[in-house]
């Protein structure tokens, strides 16, 4: 069985549970150890049963709890070399690293993982797709733009966690600094609702089961706006797709796939 569940998604912390057969992975660990264990308990997962932690990039909302999790359970941390160096410089306890090369597919346990390069303001940021038998799952947040590489890697996904960070008009209207606005809207920032919708329109296929919209801004977006914008674009192209929100403050709906 495949088990996929966004535990938290947003600027206050990110973590996603991915499991297939005997392999259990945590993708990013931007929560405190206490918060992470509480969220895992909601889906009946003991952190001691995890096999590894997969890290996309070194921003705090993706690595906050990595040192305590790795220390308490002796978990290997899978990331690229630049991200490992950044983690070492920012945590108190040095984890045991297993280094992958960005863009090179590898197998960990029962899961085939592809880390693909994205545009974001870190050293070597990546996001991931996972092949579990015949099922393909993607996680793609924290990117300022959709490149041809991103599009190619996400084609064929049956389940996808995709960033829908902001509504552009809400960014321009908010009280945040110009620096904040320029960063969010830049090619190394975050993906807007409309950009997410445009990508989904391009990669949709009739076996796509569910899309989670994630990393929603607390100030410049909300679930109603994000879902409404994406649905409007998809409906204009006669696309019917199950959409969910990957929440910041609570565990999102879990997706067991019996394949």
C-alpha positions as CSV (number, residue, x, y, z in Angstrom):
1,X,0.0,0.0,0.0
2,X,1.0,3.6,-0.7
3,X,0.5,6.1,2.0
4,X,0.8,9.9,1.3
5,X,0.0,12.7,3.8
6,X,1.1,16.3,4.0
7,X,1.6,16.9,7.7
8,X,2.2,20.6,7.4
9,X,2.7,23.0,4.5
10,X,3.6,26.6,4.6
11,X,6.2,29.2,5.7
12,X,5.9,28.1,9.4
13,X,7.0,24.5,8.6
14,X,6.8,21.8,6.0
15,X,6.7,18.0,6.3
16,X,5.2,15.2,4.2
17,X,4.9,11.5,4.9
18,X,5.5,9.1,2.0
19,X,5.4,5.3,2.4
20,X,5.4,2.3,0.2
21,X,5.6,-1.3,1.1
22,X,8.4,-1.5,3.8
23,X,9.8,2.0,3.2
24,X,8.7,5.0,5.2
25,X,10.1,8.5,4.4
26,X,9.6,12.0,5.8
27,X,10.0,14.7,3.1
28,X,11.4,17.8,4.8
29,X,11.3,18.4,8.6
30,X,10.5,22.0,9.2
31,X,8.7,21.4,12.5
32,X,9.9,20.9,16.0
33,X,10.4,17.3,17.1
34,X,7.4,17.6,19.4
35,X,5.1,19.0,16.7
36,X,6.3,16.4,14.2
37,X,5.7,13.5,16.5
38,X,2.2,14.8,17.4
39,X,1.3,15.0,13.7
40,X,2.7,11.6,12.9
41,X,0.7,10.2,15.7
42,X,-2.5,11.4,14.1
43,X,-1.8,9.1,11.2
44,X,-0.6,6.3,13.5
45,X,3.1,6.5,12.6
46,X,5.8,6.2,15.1
47,X,8.9,8.4,14.2
48,X,11.1,5.4,15.2
49,X,9.7,3.5,12.2
50,X,10.9,6.1,9.7
51,X,13.7,5.0,7.4
52,X,15.1,8.3,6.3
53,X,14.4,12.0,6.0
54,X,14.6,13.6,2.5
55,X,15.4,17.3,2.4
56,X,14.7,19.6,-0.5
57,X,16.6,22.7,0.6
58,X,18.0,24.4,3.6
59,X,15.4,27.0,4.5
60,X,14.4,26.8,8.2
61,X,10.8,25.9,7.4
62,X,12.2,22.7,5.8
63,X,14.9,21.7,8.3
64,X,13.9,23.1,11.7
65,X,13.6,19.7,13.4
66,X,16.1,17.7,11.5
67,X,18.9,17.6,14.1
68,X,16.6,16.3,16.9
69,X,14.8,13.8,14.7
70,X,18.1,12.4,13.3
71,X,19.7,12.3,16.8
72,X,16.8,10.6,18.5
73,X,16.2,7.9,15.9
74,X,19.6,7.7,14.1
75,X,17.9,8.5,10.8
76,X,19.9,9.2,7.7
77,X,19.3,12.5,5.9
78,X,19.1,12.3,2.1
79,X,20.0,15.6,0.3
80,X,22.4,17.0,-2.2
81,X,25.9,18.2,-1.2
82,X,25.2,21.9,-1.1
83,X,22.1,21.4,1.1
84,X,24.2,19.1,3.4
85,X,26.8,21.8,3.9
86,X,24.1,24.4,4.6
87,X,22.4,22.1,7.2
88,X,25.7,21.5,9.0
89,X,26.3,25.2,9.4
90,X,22.8,25.8,10.9
91,X,22.1,22.8,13.3
92,X,23.6,21.8,16.6
93,X,23.7,18.0,15.9
94,X,25.3,16.8,12.7
95,X,23.1,14.2,11.1
96,X,24.4,11.2,9.0
97,X,24.0,12.2,5.4
98,X,23.4,10.2,2.3
99,X,24.2,12.4,-0.6
100,X,22.3,12.3,-3.9
101,X,23.0,14.3,-7.1
102,X,20.4,16.7,-8.2
103,X,18.7,15.4,-11.4
104,X,19.9,11.8,-10.9
105,X,17.2,9.2,-10.1
106,X,18.0,6.8,-7.3
107,X,16.3,4.0,-5.3
108,X,15.9,4.0,-1.6
109,X,14.2,0.9,-0.2
110,X,11.1,0.3,-2.2
111,X,10.8,3.8,-3.7
112,X,12.4,5.2,-6.8
113,X,13.1,8.9,-6.2
114,X,13.9,11.7,-8.7
115,X,15.2,15.0,-7.3
116,X,14.8,17.7,-9.9
117,X,16.1,21.2,-9.8
118,X,13.8,24.2,-9.2
119,X,14.2,27.9,-9.1
120,X,14.4,29.2,-5.5
121,X,16.7,31.4,-3.5
122,X,18.8,28.7,-1.9
123,X,22.1,26.9,-2.9
124,X,20.8,23.9,-4.8
125,X,17.0,23.5,-4.3
126,X,15.2,20.4,-5.6
127,X,11.8,18.9,-5.4
128,X,10.8,15.3,-5.9
129,X,8.9,12.6,-7.7
130,X,8.4,9.1,-6.3
131,X,7.7,6.0,-8.3
132,X,6.0,3.3,-6.2
133,X,5.1,0.4,-8.4
134,X,3.1,1.9,-11.2
135,X,2.1,5.0,-9.2
136,X,3.9,8.3,-9.5
137,X,3.6,11.0,-6.8
138,X,5.1,14.5,-6.9
139,X,6.0,17.2,-4.4
140,X,6.7,20.6,-5.9
141,X,6.7,23.7,-3.7
142,X,9.0,26.7,-3.1
143,X,9.6,27.6,-6.7
144,X,9.3,30.9,-8.4
145,X,8.6,29.7,-11.8
146,X,7.6,26.6,-13.8
147,X,10.5,25.6,-16.0
148,X,10.5,23.0,-18.8
149,X,12.4,20.7,-16.4
150,X,9.7,21.0,-13.7
151,X,7.0,20.4,-16.2
152,X,8.7,17.3,-17.6
153,X,9.3,15.8,-14.2
154,X,5.7,16.3,-13.0
155,X,4.1,14.8,-16.1
156,X,2.3,11.6,-15.4
157,X,1.8,12.2,-11.7
158,X,-1.2,10.4,-10.2
159,X,-1.0,12.4,-6.9
160,X,0.7,15.8,-6.6
161,X,1.4,18.3,-3.8
162,X,1.8,21.6,-5.7
163,X,2.5,25.1,-4.5
164,X,-0.2,27.7,-4.8
165,X,1.4,30.3,-2.6
166,X,-0.2,33.6,-3.4
167,X,-2.7,35.7,-5.2
168,X,-0.8,38.4,-7.1
169,X,-3.3,41.1,-6.3
170,X,-3.2,40.2,-2.6
171,X,0.6,40.5,-2.6
172,X,0.5,43.9,-4.1
173,X,-2.2,45.1,-1.7
174,X,-0.6,43.7,1.5
175,X,1.3,45.8,4.1
176,X,4.6,43.8,3.8
177,X,7.8,45.5,2.6
178,X,8.7,45.9,-1.1
179,X,11.5,43.5,-0.6
180,X,9.1,40.8,0.5
181,X,6.8,41.5,-2.4
182,X,9.6,41.4,-4.9
183,X,11.0,38.1,-3.5
184,X,7.6,36.3,-3.5
185,X,6.9,37.4,-7.0
186,X,10.4,36.8,-8.4
187,X,11.6,33.8,-10.4
188,X,13.3,32.5,-7.3
189,X,10.3,33.1,-5.0
190,X,7.0,31.2,-4.9
191,X,4.4,30.0,-7.3
192,X,1.1,31.9,-7.6
193,X,-2.4,30.4,-7.8
194,X,-2.6,31.2,-11.5
195,X,0.8,29.7,-12.2
196,X,-0.2,26.5,-10.4
197,X,-3.4,26.3,-12.4
198,X,-1.6,26.9,-15.7
199,X,0.8,24.0,-14.9
200,X,-2.0,21.7,-13.9
201,X,-3.8,22.4,-17.1
202,X,-0.7,21.4,-19.0
203,X,0.1,18.2,-17.1
204,X,-3.4,16.9,-16.4
205,X,-4.2,13.4,-17.5
206,X,-7.2,11.2,-16.8
207,X,-5.4,9.1,-14.2
208,X,-4.5,12.0,-12.0
209,X,-6.3,11.2,-8.8
210,X,-5.7,14.2,-6.5
211,X,-3.8,17.4,-6.2
212,X,-3.0,19.1,-2.9
213,X,-2.5,22.9,-3.1
214,X,0.3,23.7,-0.7
215,X,2.5,26.3,0.9
216,X,-0.4,28.9,0.9
217,X,0.6,32.3,2.2
218,X,-1.1,33.3,5.4
219,X,-1.4,36.9,4.3
220,X,-1.6,36.8,0.6
221,X,-3.8,33.8,0.0
222,X,-6.4,31.6,1.6
223,X,-8.0,28.2,0.8
224,X,-11.1,29.7,-0.8
225,X,-9.1,32.0,-3.1
226,X,-6.6,29.3,-4.1
227,X,-9.2,26.6,-4.8
228,X,-11.4,29.1,-6.6
229,X,-8.7,30.3,-8.9
230,X,-7.4,26.9,-9.8
231,X,-10.9,25.4,-10.3
232,X,-11.8,28.4,-12.6
233,X,-8.9,27.7,-14.9
234,X,-9.4,24.0,-15.0
235,X,-13.1,24.2,-15.6
236,X,-12.5,26.6,-18.5
237,X,-10.7,23.7,-20.1
238,X,-13.3,21.1,-19.1
239,X,-10.9,19.5,-16.5
240,X,-12.5,17.9,-13.5
241,X,-9.9,17.2,-10.8
242,X,-10.0,16.4,-7.1
243,X,-8.4,19.3,-5.3
244,X,-7.4,19.5,-1.6
245,X,-5.6,22.0,0.6
246,X,-2.3,21.0,2.3
247,X,-2.8,22.8,5.5
248,X,-0.2,24.7,7.6
249,X,-1.9,24.2,11.0
250,X,-3.2,20.7,10.8
251,X,-2.6,17.3,9.1
252,X,-4.2,17.2,5.7
253,X,-6.4,14.4,4.5
254,X,-4.4,11.2,4.2
255,X,-4.3,9.3,0.9
256,X,-3.9,5.5,1.1
257,X,-3.6,4.0,-2.4
258,X,-4.2,0.3,-2.6
259,X,-1.9,-0.6,-5.4
